[in-house]
């Protein structure tokens, strides 16, 4: 969690906010107006043009959408572009299908492209769209990732009765082929799965609202086009029919979503120190998975053949999502067992596991020496008593973030309880240990802004540098670092008597010995492997 404090009227870059306001306020309206103008132009082209014109407009709409998204990613400096790159790939695949229709229409006799040419890129495009939508919502709403996956599974499940009781009977009466049913069913399952994920995101996130509206508009036009084209008369089923205009409008709305400035808010991953444990709602998930075979097998109960397409395609799309859901739960449980819930740092159990591995490697001749830095906050209790636990939690989270930013890559930072932190370093010499200790001390001493208050704590630091090539218990290094930390604390707080300092240290060591006994009984590696199994 990062806190950014800026002065009123100033942007983080230091420029006056009023200078940037006109440009940022006009840009969103330009996207909306541009979408309206393009939509009107495409509607006019579909109403006045012939078959080749309509197919050309369909092809052009997909290209415009892909270019608009690419421009939006560059102009708005979206850091995490991978979901939208998947969308561009999906649009390119769908463009291949649209290009095939146009090419065959231009041939003498106005031929229809074979399914072997158009079906594969079309299905690939829709699968990429589902993957991109899930990536967006999972990165933007990490605290509700499991709920988002559930919503996508429910969207796929609810597509089953829509297909079975609305789409399929009409398509069977029209005598369409199995390949057409396959394409339409896949479209419906993917579109409603995306709709479920985005609906969940709209309920749990307040950022990127305009971008979300464009995405819902794109989904709405596409679902409407799928319904009208496949449930209408014979003329509606042609690629160049007037109802196919809905697909072109869906492409344009998708491009507007990627071009609008709010795409940056919707696309950026949300930083968090803690990973919440997802709840596995088995009843809800089971009901969604049961709905698919119930709908697919209902026809057989009524004396007709079972819907083999639904019973095959829907599980192919939903089961991977369920596996991702269970995998995230497993990962969250392992993380909860090895990390501090408040700060997201590793806990004592996981730290000792890492120390044991590094000590064994060091004793075996691994290059570099080891160091353990003990950090205890001064002034934390008065802050906690005066301002409450919320202020204390803010201090602890801020301290965790500052220590993490101050250490080197590869150093292990742990919170071992209360206001005590440990930093375990490999390949460290005396100069490195002193530099790290000084940097951590200065970083923690920087005041923390909490509401209308400015809170301040300092750090007492003790460090031990281990150079001997032999095995040593982690608690021995901890005791040595603890002793040096208390020496530093006594030097900073002269009024505290030596007897009182020894009593405090004895209390801490007794507490650690009790916890250490439990730690030695429960092997963290075995605990993780037990959870994973």
Secondary structure, 3 states (H helix, E strand, C coil): CCCCCCCCCECCCCCEHHHHHHHHHHHHHHHHHHHHHHHHHHHHHHHHCCHHHHHHHHHHHHHHHHHHHHHHHHHCCCCCCHHHHHHHHHHHHHHHHHHHHHHHHHCCCCCCCCHHHHHHHHHHHHHHHHHHHHHHHHHHCHHHHHHHHHHHHHHHHHHHHHHHHHHHHHHHHHCCCHHHHHHHHHHHHHHHHHHHHHHHHHHHCCCCHHHHHHHHHHHHHHHHHHHHHHHCCHHHHCCCCHHHHHHHHHHHHHHHHHHCCCHHHHHCCCCCCCCCCCCCCHHHHHHHHHHHHHHHHHHHHCCCCCCHHHHHHHHHHHHHHHHHHHHHHHHHHHHHHHECCCCCCECHHHHHHHHHHHHHHHHCCCCCCEEEEEEEEECHHHHHHHHCHHHHHHHHHHHHHHHHHHCCCCCEEEEEECCEEEEEECCCCHHHHHHHHHHHHHHHHCCEEECCEEECCEEEEEEEEECCCCCCCHHHHHHHHHHHHHHHHHHHCCCCCHHHHHHHHHHHHHHHHHHHHHHHHCCHHHHHHHHHC
